[in-house]
Amino acid sequence: MSDSVTSDPSTTETPDTTETAGPTVIEYADFDGNGYDESVLLDTDGDGAGDTIVQDFTEDGEVETIAYDADGDGFSETSMSDLDQDGTADTVFADIDQDGSHDFVLSDVDQNGIPDGFGLL
């Protein structure tokens, strides 16, 4: 059995989790009805399970990045960052330092085009 996580896109409530047979499914079409979200599915911690990274705007105008770590029994949620939403944001995973593992880069550009962000290597 695994979890099925669903959310009402018109709210920012924590999603409901229901036991179902099969893989864990996260259904986030749009967290809060603002028309923006981004997700990436990859094994971020090298345990062989697909982890999910989701990025969305919060009500107070920040870009929130949340990691869902697949631990074999479902997902555990970790808030990774909040950046001011002045312009645009993006998340990239790549082996930047060529050590064989995925590196995480989150960027944000303000209204003046000045970069603001960080990376985890």
N, C-alpha and C positions, 0 to 999 in steps of 0.2 A: 504494500500500500504506500501511496505517496500523497503529497498535498497538492491541492489545486488552489491557487491563490487568485481571487478575483477582486475587482474594484469597480465601484460606480464612478465613471469618468466625470460626473457632475459634482463630485465632492472630493475633499482631500483626506477622507477618513482612512484609517488603516484597513487594508483589504481583509476580507473574510478568508479563512482557510478551511477547506473541506477535505476529508479523507476520500481518496479515489484510487482505483486500481490503475497502474501505469505510471508514466513519468510525471514529474512535477511540472505543472504548467503555470506560468505567471501571465495573467491577462491584463495588461495595462495598455489600452489603446490611447488614453489621454488621462493623466491623473486627475486634473482639476478643470478640464474644459477650456484650457487656454490655448489649445491647438499645438502644443509643443511637447515632445518628449523624445528621448533617444535611448536606445538600449543596445548593449553588446553582450553576446554570449560567448564565453571562452573559459578555459581552465586557468584562473588567475593564480591559484596556489599550488599547482602541480600535483593534485591528488587524483587526477583522472576524471573528475566530475565537472560538468559544465556550470560555471558560475555566471551570474548575470550582473551587469552594471547598468543602472538606469539613471538618466539625467533628466531633470524637469525643473521648471520655474516654480518657486514658492509664492504664496500670496503676498509676501513682503518684498518681492522683486529680486530674489536671489536665485542662483542656479544651484540646485541641490543634487549631489551625486550620491547614490545609495548603492552599496554592494550587497548582493544576495549570494552568500557563500554556500554552495551545495555541499552538505556534510554527510550524505548518505541517507539521512532520515528526513530530508527536506532542505530548506534554506534558512540560514540565520542572517538577519539584516544588520548592516553596519552603515551608518551615515559617514560618508567619506569627506565631504566638503560642502561649504556654502560660499559661493562667490557672488559679488554684486552683479546684478543683471543690468549693466549699463549699455551693452551692445549685443554681443553674440558670444557663444561658448561652444567648445567642442571637446571631445574626449578621444584619445588615440591610445591604442595598445600596440607596442612593437618592441622588439629586442634591441633597444637603443644602445645599451652598453655591451652587447654581444656576449652575454654570459649564459645564454640558453633559456632565459626566462622572460616572460612578458613584463615590460615596463609600462607604467601608466603616466600619461601626460594629460592634464586638464588645463585648458586655456580659456581666457575670457578677454574680450577686447571692449574697452569702454567706448562711450559716444565720441570721444576724440581720437579713436583708433590706437590708443596706447594699450599694449598687452599687459594682462594681469593674470597670473596663473601659477601653477606649480606642477612638478613631476615627481613621481615616486619611482625610483629605479631599483 
